[in-house]
C-alpha cells in the first residue's frame, strides 16, 4: 500500500497496475482548503471521482 500518492487519474491507474491493493492519498484527495470550506457535496464528488478511477484501473487488470 503506497502512501502519499497524488490523487490523480494517472497516478491511481499506475499504482493499481503495479499491484497496489490500496492507496494512501490523504490530503491529495481532500486538501485542507476543501475540508475548511465544509463543502460536503464537493468532497463527495471528489471521492466518487477517485473511486471511479480505482474501479476502472482494477477492471483493466
C-alpha positions in Angstrom: 0.0 0.0 0.0 1.8 3.1 -1.2 1.1 6.3 0.8 1.3 10.0 -0.1 0.0 9.2 -3.5 -1.2 12.0 -5.7 -5.0 11.6 -6.2 -4.8 11.9 -10.0 -6.3 9.6 -12.5 -2.8 8.8 -14.0 -1.2 8.1 -10.6 -4.1 6.0 -9.5 -4.0 3.8 -12.7 -0.3 3.5 -12.5 -0.2 2.3 -8.9 -3.1 -0.1 -9.3 -1.5 -1.6 -12.5 1.7 -2.0 -10.5 -0.2 -4.2 -8.0 -1.2 -1.9 -5.2 -4.1 -3.2 -3.2 -4.8 0.2 -1.6 -3.6 3.8 -1.9 -3.0 6.3 0.8 -4.0 9.6 -0.8 -4.7 11.7 2.3 -4.6 15.5 1.7 -4.1 14.9 -2.0 -7.7 13.7 -2.2 -9.2 16.2 0.2 -7.0 19.2 0.6 -7.2 21.2 3.8 -8.9 24.2 2.0 -11.7 21.9 0.7 -12.2 20.5 4.2 -12.2 24.0 5.7 -14.9 25.1 3.2 -17.2 22.4 4.6 -18.5 21.8 1.0 -19.7 18.3 1.6 -21.0 18.0 -2.0 -17.6 18.9 -3.4 -15.9 16.4 -1.1 -18.3 13.6 -2.0 -17.8 14.4 -5.7 -14.0 14.2 -5.4 -14.2 10.9 -3.6 -16.6 9.5 -6.1 -14.3 10.5 -8.9 -11.3 8.9 -7.2 -13.2 5.7 -6.6 -14.2 5.6 -10.2 -10.5 5.7 -11.2 -9.8 2.9 -8.9 -12.6 0.8 -10.2 -11.6 1.4 -13.8 -7.9 0.7 -13.1 -8.9 -2.6 -11.4 -11.2 -3.6 -14.3 -8.3 -3.1 -16.7 -6.1 -5.7 -15.0 
